Amino acid sequence: MKLSAGGRIGLAGAAVVGVAFGMARDAYGLALPNIREDLGLSELVLGIIASATFAGYLAGLLLAGPLAARHGSRAPTTVGGVSGVLGAAIVASAQSPGLLAAGVILAGSAGGWVWAPYSDIVTRAVPLRQQPRALAIITTGTSGGLVLLGGLSVLAVLGSWRLIWVGIALAAVTAALVNLRLVPRTRPAPGANHRHGASSLLGALRGPAAYSVAYFAAVVIYFTYAADVLDGGALPAGAVPAFYAGIGLCGVVGVATGTFVRRMGSSRVAGLCLGAVGVALAMLGLASDSLTAVAVSACIFGAGYMAGSAVLAIWTAELVPERAGEAFTACLIVGALSSVAAPAVAGAMIPGFGLGPLLVVVALASLLSGITLFLRASPHRAAVGEPRA
C-alpha cells in the first residue's frame, strides 16, 4: 500500500525522533547505576554529565535553525542521525568521565537537531487537516524508542551497559537511512526569519514557553533518576527493562493527542500532561518498593510524557502556523535550559536531601503547574487543522 506524504514523513520522523529521544537521550539515566559502579563517579559528577546531555541537545536546537535556513529542513535531521551514531559509539567505548561526557553530549545533541525541523517539514509537505496527526505520530515515535531501549536494557543485566549504546548506534544508522529515503528535500523559505519580529513570536508563545519550563524539568528528573530509584529498591532484576518498555507502550496514547486537542484545547491538554507527570513522580518517590506502584507510575508517566511532547508541537503550530518550526524551536530552547539546570541542581541536593523527597518536591511543582495551566486555559481555542482566517 502506498503511503501518503503525511504517512511517509510521519514514519520517518517517528523513527528518527524515537532513536534521538526515546533512546539516545534517555539511555544515560537507564544505565546510571552501572556507570556509577563501572567508572566510580560521584553523584555530583553524574548530575553534571546528565546536564551536559541536555547542553548538547540545546546546542543542536540552536544550530538546527541556521542549517535549515541554508540547506532546507531535512539537513538538520541528517546531521542529527550522524550525531546519534557517533555519540552512541563513543559512549560504548568510554573509559573515562571526559570521554563519557563527550559521547553523551554528542548523542544528546541528536534530539536538538531533528525534532523542530519536522514541524516545518510537516507544515510545508502535509495537508493542513493531516498535520496534527502527523506531528503526533512523529513525537510518539519516542514511545517505540523507549520500548526498544527497554529491550536493550536486558543486555545490561546479562552483560554490560555498553551493549545498550552499541544497540543505539545501530538503531540510529537505520533511522537515518529511513529518513533519507522517505523525507523529501525542502528548499529554505526565503525571508522566513524576517517576516515578524522576535518580540511578537515570544508574545504569542508565553503559555507554551511557561509549560516547557515545568514539563522538561519534571521529565528529565524522572528519566535521570528512575532507574536509580528502582535499583535501590526491593524489585526483581527485570524491573528496570520492563519499566522502560511500559513507559513506551503506554506512551502510544500520544498518537491521539491531536484528537484530545480538538476537543479540549491545547493548554488544557498540556495541563493534564503536567499533572500526570507529577503523579508519576510522586508514586516513584513514595512507593518505589512496590511493583504495582512502579508499574502504574510508568504507565501514567508514559501517557503524560508522550502526549505532553505532542501537544507542545501542536500548540506552537496552532499559535504561529506560518513559523511553526521557529516557534517550536523557541519553546524547546526554553525547555532545554530547564533540562540542563534540573539534573545539576538535583545532583547537588541529593546527598543532603535524599532522592525520594526530591522526587516528591518536583512532583508537587509539576502538579501545581498543571492545575494552574488547566484552570487558566481558554475554553474556546481553535484547533490545528480547522480553517483559519
DRENROMAR-420075 format. One record per residue (C-alpha): x, y, z; residue in three letters. Coordinates in steps of 0.05 Angstrom, whole numbers. Last residue first. Layout:
<pts>
+--------+--------+--------+---------+
!      X !      Y !      Z ! residuo !
+--------+--------+--------+---------+
!      X !      Y !      Z !     Ala !
...
+--------+--------+--------+---------+
</pts>
This chain:
<pts>
+--------+--------+--------+---------+
!      X !      Y !      Z ! residuo !
+--------+--------+--------+---------+
!   -175 !    666 !    177 !     Ala !
!   -160 !    595 !    196 !     Arg !
!   -197 !    532 !    176 !     Pro !
!   -191 !    476 !    227 !     Glu !
!   -129 !    433 !    222 !     Gly !
!    -99 !    457 !    287 !     Val !
!   -152 !    471 !    338 !     Ala !
!   -185 !    538 !    351 !     Ala !
!   -187 !    557 !    425 !     Arg !
!   -252 !    568 !    461 !     His !
!   -245 !    541 !    532 !     Pro !
!   -187 !    589 !    548 !     Ser !
!   -139 !    556 !    596 !     Ala !
!   -126 !    588 !    664 !     Arg !
!   -154 !    528 !    703 !     Leu !
!   -113 !    478 !    663 !     Phe !
!    -48 !    517 !    667 !     Leu !
!    -55 !    527 !    742 !     Thr !
!    -71 !    454 !    754 !     Ile !
!    -11 !    432 !    712 !     Gly !
!     36 !    479 !    748 !     Ser !
!     12 !    455 !    815 !     Leu !
!     22 !    382 !    795 !     Leu !
!     92 !    395 !    767 !     Ser !
!    114 !    431 !    830 !     Ala !
!     85 !    376 !    873 !     Leu !
!    122 !    323 !    833 !     Ala !
!    188 !    361 !    838 !     Val !
!    180 !    361 !    914 !     Val !
!    162 !    287 !    914 !     Val !
!    223 !    270 !    871 !     Leu !
!    268 !    307 !    919 !     Leu !
!    239 !    271 !    979 !     Pro !
!    256 !    204 !    947 !     Gly !
!    327 !    224 !    925 !     Leu !
!    351 !    248 !    993 !     Gly !
!    362 !    319 !   1018 !     Phe !
!    435 !    321 !   1038 !     Gly !
!    468 !    278 !    984 !     Pro !
!    410 !    291 !    935 !     Ile !
!    416 !    367 !    931 !     Met !
!    477 !    375 !    887 !     Ala !
!    455 !    321 !    838 !     Gly !
!    385 !    352 !    835 !     Ala !
!    413 !    421 !    818 !     Val !
!    456 !    390 !    762 !     Ala !
!    397 !    348 !    738 !     Pro !
!    349 !    408 !    734 !     Ala !
!    394 !    461 !    702 !     Ala !
!    405 !    430 !    634 !     Val !
!    333 !    408 !    627 !     Ser !
!    307 !    478 !    644 !     Ser !
!    353 !    507 !    590 !     Leu !
!    328 !    453 !    543 !     Ala !
!    256 !    471 !    557 !     Gly !
!    268 !    544 !    538 !     Val !
!    304 !    520 !    476 !     Ile !
!    247 !    473 !    460 !     Leu !
!    198 !    532 !    465 !     Cys !
!    238 !    573 !    415 !     Ala !
!    248 !    512 !    369 !     Thr !
!    173 !    501 !    366 !     Phe !
!    162 !    573 !    346 !     Ala !
!    216 !    571 !    293 !     Glu !
!    189 !    506 !    264 !     Gly !
!    118 !    530 !    263 !     Ala !
!    131 !    598 !    232 !     Arg !
!     69 !    607 !    189 !     Glu !
!     27 !    567 !    237 !     Pro !
!     43 !    611 !    298 !     Val !
!     -8 !    594 !    352 !     Leu !
!    -31 !    527 !    325 !     Glu !
!     38 !    504 !    305 !     Ala !
!     62 !    521 !    376 !     Thr !
!      5 !    482 !    407 !     Trp !
!     13 !    421 !    361 !     Ile !
!     87 !    413 !    376 !     Ala !
!     76 !    425 !    450 !     Leu !
!     16 !    377 !    450 !     Val !
!     60 !    321 !    422 !     Ala !
!    111 !    326 !    477 !     Ser !
!     59 !    326 !    533 !     Gly !
!     21 !    269 !    499 !     Ala !
!     85 !    229 !    502 !     Met !
!    104 !    246 !    573 !     Tyr !
!     35 !    244 !    603 !     Gly !
!     18 !    176 !    574 !     Ala !
!     86 !    146 !    591 !     Gly !
!     85 !    177 !    660 !     Phe !
!     18 !    146 !    677 !     Ile !
!     40 !     78 !    652 !     Cys !
!    108 !     81 !    687 !     Ala !
!     77 !    104 !    753 !     Ser !
!     26 !     48 !    750 !     Val !
!     82 !     -3 !    742 !     Ala !
!    122 !     28 !    798 !     Val !
!     62 !     28 !    844 !     Ala !
!     47 !    -45 !    829 !     Thr !
!    120 !    -67 !    840 !     Leu !
!    120 !    -32 !    907 !     Ser !
!    189 !    -14 !    934 !     Asp !
!    189 !     53 !    896 !     Ser !
!    128 !     76 !    936 !     Ala !
!    138 !    149 !    955 !     Leu !
!    187 !    177 !    903 !     Gly !
!    161 !    136 !    845 !     Leu !
!     89 !    150 !    862 !     Met !
!    103 !    224 !    868 !     Ala !
!    139 !    226 !    801 !     Leu !
!     81 !    191 !    766 !     Ala !
!     30 !    239 !    797 !     Val !
!     72 !    298 !    773 !     Gly !
!     78 !    271 !    703 !     Val !
!      3 !    262 !    700 !     Ala !
!    -10 !    333 !    725 !     Gly !
!     38 !    362 !    673 !     Leu !
!      1 !    323 !    619 !     Cys !
!    -67 !    348 !    644 !     Leu !
!    -42 !    420 !    640 !     Gly !
!    -17 !    409 !    569 !     Ala !
!    -85 !    380 !    549 !     Val !
!   -117 !    442 !    578 !     Arg !
!    -69 !    488 !    540 !     Ser !
!    -81 !    453 !    474 !     Ser !
!   -156 !    456 !    473 !     Gly !
!   -206 !    406 !    498 !     Met !
!   -239 !    370 !    440 !     Arg !
!   -192 !    388 !    383 !     Arg !
!   -132 !    380 !    429 !     Val !
!   -154 !    310 !    450 !     Phe !
!   -160 !    289 !    377 !     Thr !
!    -90 !    315 !    362 !     Gly !
!    -63 !    279 !    422 !     Thr !
!    -87 !    212 !    396 !     Ala !
!    -17 !    188 !    376 !     Val !
!      5 !    205 !    448 !     Gly !
!    -33 !    143 !    472 !     Val !
!     28 !    105 !    447 !     Val !
!     61 !    128 !    512 !     Gly !
!     32 !     68 !    548 !     Cys !
!     78 !     22 !    508 !     Leu !
!    139 !     66 !    516 !     Gly !
!    132 !     76 !    591 !     Ile !
!    120 !      1 !    599 !     Gly !
!    183 !    -15 !    559 !     Ala !
!    222 !     30 !    607 !     Tyr !
!    194 !     -5 !    668 !     Phe !
!    201 !    -75 !    639 !     Ala !
!    276 !    -62 !    629 !     Pro !
!    281 !    -35 !    701 !     Val !
!    240 !    -90 !    734 !     Ala !
!    280 !   -148 !    706 !     Gly !
!    325 !   -152 !    768 !     Ala !
!    266 !   -161 !    816 !     Pro !
!    245 !   -102 !    860 !     Leu !
!    269 !    -89 !    931 !     Ala !
!    290 !    -18 !    919 !     Gly !
!    357 !     15 !    904 !     Gly !
!    357 !     -5 !    831 !     Asp !
!    287 !     22 !    823 !     Leu !
!    307 !     91 !    848 !     Val !
!    369 !     93 !    805 !     Asp !
!    330 !     71 !    744 !     Ala !
!    281 !    129 !    755 !     Ala !
!    336 !    180 !    768 !     Tyr !
!    352 !    213 !    701 !     Thr !
!    286 !    196 !    668 !     Phe !
!    242 !    227 !    723 !     Tyr !
!    287 !    287 !    733 !     Ile !
!    287 !    299 !    658 !     Val !
!    211 !    296 !    654 !     Val !
!    199 !    344 !    712 !     Ala !
!    247 !    397 !    685 !     Ala !
!    220 !    388 !    614 !     Phe !
!    148 !    399 !    634 !     Tyr !
!    158 !    458 !    682 !     Ala !
!    199 !    501 !    636 !     Val !
!    162 !    479 !    573 !     Ser !
!     95 !    500 !    602 !     Tyr !
!    120 !    570 !    612 !     Ala !
!    143 !    572 !    540 !     Ala !
!     77 !    542 !    514 !     Pro !
!     37 !    597 !    550 !     Gly !
!     82 !    656 !    532 !     Arg !
!     86 !    635 !    459 !     Leu !
!     49 !    691 !    424 !     Ala !
!     89 !    744 !    460 !     Gly !
!    154 !    709 !    444 !     Leu !
!    138 !    709 !    370 !     Leu !
!    116 !    782 !    370 !     Ser !
!    180 !    802 !    406 !     Ser !
!    223 !    764 !    356 !     Ala !
!    198 !    807 !    300 !     Gly !
!    158 !    781 !    241 !     His !
!    172 !    767 !    168 !     Arg !
!    247 !    764 !    178 !     His !
!    260 !    690 !    192 !     Asn !
!    220 !    668 !    132 !     Ala !
!    259 !    713 !     84 !     Gly !
!    270 !    657 !     35 !     Pro !
!    240 !    590 !     57 !     Ala !
!    297 !    541 !     50 !     Pro !
!    284 !    487 !     -1 !     Arg !
!    255 !    422 !     24 !     Thr !
!    284 !    353 !     10 !     Arg !
!    234 !    298 !     14 !     Pro !
!    231 !    251 !     74 !     Val !
!    224 !    177 !     57 !     Leu !
!    293 !    151 !     37 !     Arg !
!    338 !    199 !     75 !     Leu !
!    297 !    188 !    138 !     Asn !
!    298 !    113 !    131 !     Val !
!    374 !    116 !    125 !     Leu !
!    380 !    158 !    188 !     Ala !
!    333 !    112 !    226 !     Ala !
!    375 !     50 !    209 !     Thr !
!    441 !     84 !    229 !     Val !
!    410 !    108 !    294 !     Ala !
!    385 !     38 !    310 !     Ala !
!    456 !     11 !    302 !     Leu !
!    485 !     65 !    348 !     Ala !
!    430 !     52 !    399 !     Ile !
!    447 !    -22 !    400 !     Gly !
!    520 !     -7 !    414 !     Val !
!    496 !     41 !    469 !     Trp !
!    458 !    -14 !    504 !     Ile !
!    518 !    -60 !    497 !     Leu !
!    558 !    -12 !    540 !     Arg !
!    514 !    -28 !    600 !     Trp !
!    547 !    -96 !    601 !     Ser !
!    525 !   -169 !    601 !     Gly !
!    461 !   -201 !    625 !     Leu !
!    431 !   -143 !    664 !     Val !
!    458 !    -90 !    617 !     Ala !
!    436 !   -131 !    557 !     Leu !
!    365 !   -131 !    586 !     Val !
!    370 !    -56 !    577 !     Ser !
!    365 !    -67 !    502 !     Leu !
!    293 !    -89 !    508 !     Gly !
!    275 !    -28 !    550 !     Gly !
!    310 !     16 !    499 !     Leu !
!    269 !    -16 !    444 !     Leu !
!    206 !      1 !    482 !     Val !
!    233 !     71 !    495 !     Leu !
!    247 !     82 !    421 !     Gly !
!    177 !     60 !    403 !     Gly !
!    149 !    110 !    452 !     Ser !
!    194 !    165 !    425 !     Thr !
!    159 !    155 !    358 !     Gly !
!    102 !    190 !    394 !     Thr !
!    131 !    256 !    371 !     Thr !
!    128 !    237 !    297 !     Ile !
!     58 !    207 !    304 !     Ile !
!     32 !    270 !    340 !     Ala !
!     61 !    316 !    286 !     Leu !
!     29 !    274 !    231 !     Ala !
!    -38 !    273 !    267 !     Arg !
!    -38 !    348 !    278 !     Pro !
!    -17 !    359 !    205 !     Gln !
!    -70 !    318 !    170 !     Gln !
!   -121 !    375 !    167 !     Arg !
!    -70 !    422 !    135 !     Leu !
!    -44 !    376 !     80 !     Pro !
!     29 !    353 !     92 !     Val !
!     91 !    380 !     57 !     Ala !
!    102 !    450 !     83 !     Arg !
!     72 !    445 !    153 !     Thr !
!    101 !    375 !    162 !     Val !
!    172 !    394 !    141 !     Ile !
!    170 !    457 !    184 !     Asp !
!    148 !    418 !    245 !     Ser !
!    199 !    364 !    227 !     Tyr !
!    255 !    415 !    234 !     Pro !
!    239 !    420 !    309 !     Ala !
!    256 !    349 !    328 !     Trp !
!    319 !    330 !    290 !     Val !
!    379 !    372 !    310 !     Trp !
!    360 !    381 !    383 !     Gly !
!    346 !    307 !    392 !     Gly !
!    413 !    289 !    362 !     Ala !
!    450 !    335 !    411 !     Ser !
!    442 !    284 !    466 !     Gly !
!    486 !    234 !    427 !     Ala !
!    541 !    287 !    421 !     Leu !
!    536 !    308 !    494 !     Ile !
!    530 !    235 !    516 !     Val !
!    594 !    218 !    479 !     Gly !
!    635 !    277 !    503 !     Ala !
!    613 !    264 !    575 !     Ala !
!    634 !    191 !    572 !     Leu !
!    701 !    212 !    542 !     Leu !
!    713 !    260 !    599 !     Gly !
!    689 !    212 !    653 !     Pro !
!    738 !    159 !    629 !     Ser !
!    735 !     90 !    596 !     Gln !
!    686 !    107 !    541 !     Ala !
!    676 !     54 !    487 !     Ser !
!    600 !     50 !    486 !     Ala !
!    596 !    124 !    500 !     Val !
!    637 !    140 !    437 !     Ile !
!    594 !     94 !    394 !     Ala !
!    530 !    126 !    420 !     Ala !
!    556 !    195 !    403 !     Gly !
!    578 !    176 !    333 !     Leu !
!    511 !    144 !    314 !     Val !
!    468 !    197 !    347 !     Gly !
!    508 !    254 !    316 !     Ser !
!    501 !    223 !    247 !     Val !
!    425 !    220 !    255 !     Gly !
!    423 !    291 !    280 !     Gly !
!    463 !    315 !    220 !     Val !
!    411 !    282 !    174 !     Thr !
!    353 !    314 !    212 !     Thr !
!    388 !    381 !    207 !     Pro !
!    392 !    375 !    130 !     Ala !
!    318 !    356 !    122 !     Arg !
!    295 !    427 !    138 !     Ser !
!    329 !    461 !     79 !     Gly !
!    402 !    477 !     64 !     His !
!    415 !    549 !     86 !     Arg !
!    356 !    563 !    132 !     Ala !
!    356 !    491 !    156 !     Ala !
!    429 !    499 !    179 !     Leu !
!    413 !    565 !    214 !     Pro !
!    355 !    533 !    250 !     Gly !
!    389 !    468 !    270 !     Ala !
!    447 !    503 !    305 !     Leu !
!    408 !    529 !    366 !     Leu !
!    369 !    464 !    375 !     Leu !
!    432 !    421 !    368 !     Gly !
!    468 !    464 !    421 !     Ala !
!    409 !    455 !    468 !     Leu !
!    411 !    380 !    460 !     Tyr !
!    485 !    381 !    474 !     Gly !
!    471 !    421 !    537 !     Ala !
!    418 !    368 !    551 !     Phe !
!    469 !    313 !    555 !     Thr !
!    515 !    360 !    595 !     Ala !
!    462 !    363 !    649 !     Ser !
!    467 !    288 !    657 !     Ala !
!    543 !    295 !    659 !     Ile !
!    536 !    346 !    714 !     Ile !
!    490 !    300 !    753 !     Gly !
!    538 !    242 !    747 !     Leu !
!    595 !    286 !    770 !     Val !
!    555 !    310 !    831 !     Leu !
!    532 !    239 !    848 !     Glu !
!    605 !    214 !    848 !     Ser !
!    635 !    171 !    793 !     Leu !
!    668 !    102 !    802 !     Gly !
!    672 !     85 !    728 !     Leu !
!    639 !     16 !    730 !     Asp !
!    596 !     26 !    792 !     Glu !
!    569 !     95 !    773 !     Arg !
!    560 !     73 !    701 !     Ile !
!    520 !     12 !    722 !     Asn !
!    474 !     53 !    767 !     Pro !
!    465 !    107 !    712 !     Leu !
!    450 !     59 !    654 !     Ala !
!    376 !     78 !    649 !     Leu !
!    392 !    151 !    662 !     Gly !
!    442 !    153 !    606 !     Tyr !
!    395 !    117 !    559 !     Ala !
!    345 !    174 !    558 !     Asp !
!    375 !    219 !    505 !     Arg !
!    400 !    166 !    457 !     Ala !
!    339 !    120 !    463 !     Met !
!    270 !    151 !    465 !     Gly !
!    293 !    219 !    444 !     Phe !
!    342 !    210 !    386 !     Ala !
!    321 !    139 !    368 !     Val !
!    246 !    153 !    370 !     Gly !
!    255 !    221 !    338 !     Val !
!    288 !    188 !    278 !     Val !
!    239 !    131 !    272 !     Ala !
!    177 !    174 !    285 !     Ala !
!    201 !    225 !    234 !     Gly !
!    209 !    172 !    181 !     Ala !
!    140 !    143 !    194 !     Leu !
!    106 !    211 !    199 !     Gly !
!    141 !    236 !    136 !     Ile !
!    118 !    175 !     97 !     Arg !
!     47 !    176 !    126 !     Gly !
!     38 !    251 !    116 !     Gly !
!     60 !    245 !     44 !     Ala !
!     12 !    188 !     34 !     Ser !
!     35 !    116 !     38 !     Leu !
!     27 !     68 !    -20 !     Lys !
!      0 !      0 !      0 !     Met !
+--------+--------+--------+---------+
</pts>
